[in-house]
Amino acid sequence: MRILIVGGGGREHALAWALRSSDLITAPGNAGTAEFGCNVEVAPHDIENLVAVARERHVDLAVVGSEVPLVCGIEEAFRASGIPLVGPSSAAARLEGSKAFAKVFMTRNGVPTADYSVFDSDSFDKALAYLRECEPPVVIKASGLAFGKGVMVCQTTQEAEAALDHVMRAKAFGSAGQEVVIESFLEGEEASVFALIDGDDYVLLPTAQDHKRIGEGDTGPNTGGMGAYAPAPVVTCEALDRICHTIIEPTLEGMAREGNPYQGFLYAGLMMTAVGPKVVEFNCRLGDPEAQVVLPMLDADFEETLWRAAEGSLGNYRLSHKKGAAACVVMASGGYPGSYEKGFPITGLKEAASLSNTVVFHAGTSMDAGGATVTSGGRVLGVTATGIGLREALHRAYAAVDQIHFKQAYYRRDIGVRGLAHLEV
């Protein structure tokens, strides 16, 4: 089967790795995806040319890694061209594309989430007045797509006022901040739950936990993710059953009832609170770097799994998971998530990949004129390893990180700490 993967980050390299026995095309891909097929220089948001590539190359199935093309309607364009695609329609992808829409949808369908209020760009004074009535800490969110950086957890009212000004007046996130969600802070531990849906039925992927903050001890600004591990011990079997019945299933039923049946990956970012799991946010695709730990834990024919999702035949299908654990440590460019330099040569990739049960997923990499792999993004690599348990997986991942070098490389040394704490109780 010829499969087109849309995107060019670590998640897309993980998808290519999981589908490595297939005939693969990745648009635009990176230095890592090129190992498993061919890259084509078409941007993920260039839907017209992606359809053209799919037609010219006789693609049998497309899978979308990133959220932008889904929000922009790639599913409808491929469906109109008769090419199956794994991913929701633009109407269904509003669960990620508009945090305001998602919050209202959850309230309407009884999905547990934080208390909130929504304000448009002309309502700064009203938003400020509402904010001053809130008990801190409080969370300020740009409603639109801000690539993991539009959420600010504010410990004081003064911090929250500055964040609100940053989004609504300074327009730091551009059009993503045309609507702002102000919500109460949820106490607990975060977890990620992934479902693959065919419009009616769904299967669950392994649970995971991401590390969003740039600094160790979960300090500093949010990033796209500095590491992850799977499965997440905080999500017990009992908790997962509750998540399915109170979050996943009501969401799918609500989307279908409102005329937007959901097909593709649904990523529920959750807070495990004292009164049960609540939704922090929905995403309409796999997480990054969660994909780098979730996909290696699958024990299934991933090509068949995706095909069933696209064709509506997941009913009675069992998606098996491997025993053990996986851990991913993100190596980033110095200065990320702010400004950073590019073009630094990366050494030690072969040495790291030769270690037992280890895969180095490329995110922000490219090839220079001489064929060497160089840095080209903020998050450069996702160094992933598996083991019989989380401690072994982390040990292997960090051993591989120690083999890799590029100028101004940065990574966290505390990935998986919360998971280990659960296992040691």
Long-range contacts (C-beta under 8 A, 24 or more apart in sequence): 1-60, 1-61, 1-303, 1-307, 2-57, 2-58, 2-59, 2-60, 2-61, 3-59, 3-60, 3-61, 3-62, 3-63, 3-303, 3-306, 4-50, 4-53, 4-54, 4-57, 4-59, 4-61, 4-62, 4-63, 5-29, 5-33, 5-62, 5-63, 5-65, 6-44, 6-50, 6-62, 6-63, 6-64, 6-65, 6-66, 6-69, 6-74, 7-44, 7-64, 7-65, 7-66, 8-33, 8-44, 9-65, 9-66, 9-288, 9-363, 9-364, 9-377, 9-379, 10-288, 10-289, 10-291, 10-292, 10-330, 10-361, 10-362, 10-363, 10-379, 10-381, 10-382, 11-65, 11-66, 11-285, 11-286, 11-287, 11-288, 11-289, 11-291, 11-292, 12-65, 12-66, 13-361, 13-362, 13-363, 13-382, 14-286, 14-291, 14-292, 14-295, 14-296, 14-361, 14-382, 15-63, 15-65, 15-286, 15-291, 15-295, 17-295, 17-296, 17-359, 17-361, 18-295, 18-296, 18-298, 18-302, 19-63, 19-302, 19-303, 19-306, 21-303, 22-303, 25-53, 25-57, 25-59, 27-53, 30-362, 30-363, 30-364, 30-365, 30-366, 30-376, 31-362, 31-365, 31-366, 31-367, 31-373, 32-360, 32-361, 32-362, 32-365, 33-362, 34-367, 44-68, 44-69, 45-69, 45-72, 47-72, 47-73, 47-74, 47-77, 48-77, 50-74, 50-77, 51-77, 51-78, 51-81, 51-83, 54-78, 54-81, 54-83, 55-81, 55-83, 59-83, 60-84, 61-85, 61-86, 61-306, 61-307, 61-310, 62-86, 62-87, 63-87, 63-306, 64-264, 64-285, 65-285, 65-286, 65-288, 65-291, 66-285, 67-93, 67-96, 67-97, 67-145, 67-283, 67-284, 67-285, 68-145, 70-96, 70-97, 70-264, 70-284, 70-285, 71-96, 71-97, 71-145, 71-284, 75-263, 75-264, 84-307, 84-310, 84-311, 85-310, 86-196, 86-263, 86-264, 86-265, 86-306, 86-309, 86-310, 87-263, 87-264, 87-265, 87-284, 87-285, 88-260, 88-262, 88-263, 88-264, 88-266, 88-284, 89-260, 89-263, 91-259, 91-260, 92-255, 92-260, 92-261, 92-262, 92-263, 92-264, 92-284, 93-284, 95-251, 95-255, 95-266, 95-282, 95-283, 95-284, 96-145, 96-281, 96-282, 96-283, 96-284, 96-285, 97-144, 97-145, 97-284, 98-143, 98-144, 98-179, 99-141, 99-142, 99-143, 99-144, 99-179, 99-181, 99-281, 100-143, 100-179, 100-181, 101-143, 102-279, 102-281, 102-282, 103-181, 103-183, 105-251, 105-254, 105-258, 106-251, 106-279, 108-254, 109-250, 109-251, 109-253, 109-254, 110-250, 111-246, 111-247, 111-250, 111-251, 111-254, 111-279, 112-246, 112-247, 112-276, 112-277, 112-278, 112-279, 113-183, 113-278, 113-279, 113-280, 114-139, 114-183, 114-184, 114-185, 114-186, 114-271, 114-278, 114-280, 115-183, 115-184, 116-181, 116-182, 116-183, 116-184, 117-181, 117-182, 117-183, 118-143, 118-179, 118-180, 118-181, 118-182, 119-168, 119-179, 119-180, 119-182, 120-178, 120-179, 120-180, 121-168, 121-177, 121-178, 121-179, 121-180, 124-164, 124-168, 124-169, 127-164, 127-168, 127-180, 127-182, 128-161, 128-164, 130-182, 131-157, 131-160, 131-161, 131-164, 131-182, 132-157, 132-161, 134-160, 134-182, 134-184, 135-184, 136-160, 136-185, 137-185, 138-182, 138-183, 138-184, 138-185, 139-181, 139-182, 139-183, 139-184, 139-185, 140-164, 140-167, 140-180, 140-181, 140-182, 141-180, 141-181, 141-182, 141-183, 142-167, 142-173, 142-176, 142-177, 142-179, 142-180, 143-176, 143-177, 143-178, 143-179, 143-180, 143-181, 144-173, 144-175, 144-176, 144-177, 144-178, 144-179, 145-176, 146-173, 146-176, 146-177, 147-224, 148-212, 148-222, 148-223, 148-224, 148-225, 149-173, 149-221, 149-222, 149-223, 149-224, 149-337, 150-176, 150-177, 151-222, 151-281, 152-222, 153-185, 186-271, 186-273, 186-278, 186-280, 187-271, 187-273, 187-274, 188-271, 188-272, 188-273, 188-274, 188-278, 189-234, 189-271, 189-272, 189-418, 190-269, 190-270, 190-271, 190-272, 190-280, 191-232, 191-234, 191-235, 191-270, 191-271, 191-272, 191-277, 192-228, 192-232, 192-267, 192-268, 192-269, 192-270, 192-287, 192-290, 193-235, 193-240, 193-243, 193-247, 193-248, 193-267, 193-268, 193-270, 194-265, 194-266, 194-267, 194-268, 194-286, 194-287, 194-290, 194-294, 195-248, 195-265, 195-266, 195-268, 196-264, 196-265, 196-266, 196-305, 196-306, 196-309, 196-314, 196-319, 197-252, 197-262, 197-263, 197-264, 197-265, 197-266, 197-309, 197-314, 198-263, 198-308, 198-309, 198-310, 198-311, 198-312, 198-313, 198-314, 198-315, 199-256, 199-261, 199-262, 199-263, 199-312, 200-256, 200-261, 200-312, 200-314, 200-315, 201-314, 201-315, 201-317, 202-248, 202-252, 202-266, 202-314, 203-305, 203-314, 203-317, 203-318, 203-319, 204-240, 204-244, 204-319, 205-294, 205-298, 205-319, 205-321, 206-230, 206-231, 206-293, 206-294, 206-297, 206-298, 206-321, 207-231, 207-232, 207-235, 207-240, 208-232, 208-287, 208-290, 208-293, 208-294, 209-234, 209-418, 209-419, 210-287, 210-289, 210-290, 211-412, 211-414, 211-415, 214-332, 214-336, 214-337, 214-412, 215-412, 216-412, 216-413, 216-414, 217-414, 221-337, 222-337, 223-332, 223-336, 223-337, 223-378, 223-379, 224-288, 224-337, 224-378, 224-379, 225-287, 225-288, 225-289, 225-290, 225-330, 225-379, 226-289, 226-330, 226-332, 226-379, 226-411, 226-412, 226-415, 227-289, 227-327, 227-328, 227-329, 227-330, 227-411, 227-412, 227-415, 227-416, 228-287, 228-289, 228-290, 228-292, 228-293, 228-327, 228-328, 228-415, 229-293, 229-325, 229-326, 229-327, 229-328, 229-390, 229-393, 229-394, 229-415, 229-416, 229-419, 230-290, 230-293, 230-294, 230-297, 230-325, 230-326, 231-297, 231-321, 231-325, 232-419, 233-390, 233-419, 233-422, 233-423, 234-272, 234-418, 234-419, 234-422, 235-272, 239-272, 239-277, 242-276, 242-277, 243-268, 243-270, 243-277, 246-276, 246-277, 247-277, 247-279, 251-282, 263-309, 263-310, 263-312, 264-309, 288-363, 288-382, 289-328, 289-330, 289-361, 289-379, 289-382, 292-326, 292-328, 292-359, 292-361, 292-382, 292-384, 293-326, 293-327, 293-328, 293-384, 294-326, 296-322, 296-326, 296-359, 296-384, 296-386, 297-321, 297-322, 297-324, 297-325, 297-326, 297-386, 298-322, 322-386, 323-388, 324-386, 324-387, 324-388, 324-389, 324-392, 324-393, 325-386, 325-387, 325-388, 325-389, 325-390, 325-392, 325-393, 325-419, 326-384, 326-385, 326-386, 326-387, 326-393, 327-384, 327-385, 327-386, 327-387, 327-390, 327-393, 327-394, 327-396, 327-397, 327-415, 327-416, 328-361, 328-382, 328-383, 328-384, 328-397, 328-415, 329-382, 329-383, 329-384, 329-397, 329-398, 329-401, 329-411, 329-412, 329-415, 330-363, 330-379, 330-380, 330-381, 330-382, 330-383, 330-411, 330-412, 331-379, 331-380, 331-381, 331-382, 331-383, 331-401, 331-404, 331-406, 331-409, 331-410, 331-411, 332-378, 332-379, 332-380, 332-409, 332-410, 332-411, 333-364, 333-375, 333-377, 333-378, 333-379, 333-380, 333-408, 333-409, 333-410, 334-407, 334-408, 334-409, 334-410, 335-408, 336-378, 336-379, 336-410, 337-378, 340-378, 340-408, 341-375, 341-407, 341-408, 342-374, 342-375, 342-376, 342-377, 343-368, 343-374, 343-375, 343-376, 344-374, 344-375, 344-406, 344-407, 344-408, 345-372, 345-373, 345-374, 345-406, 346-372, 346-373, 346-374, 346-375, 346-380, 346-381, 346-404, 346-405, 346-406, 347-404, 347-405, 347-406, 348-403, 348-404, 348-405, 349-373, 349-404, 351-403, 351-404, 352-383, 352-400, 352-401, 352-403, 352-404, 353-400, 355-385, 355-396, 355-399, 355-400, 355-403, 356-396, 357-385, 357-386, 357-387, 357-393, 357-396, 358-383, 358-384, 358-385, 358-396, 358-397, 358-399, 358-400, 359-384, 359-385, 360-384, 360-400, 360-404, 374-406, 375-406, 380-406, 380-409, 389-423, 390-416, 390-419, 390-420, 390-423, 391-420, 391-423, 394-420
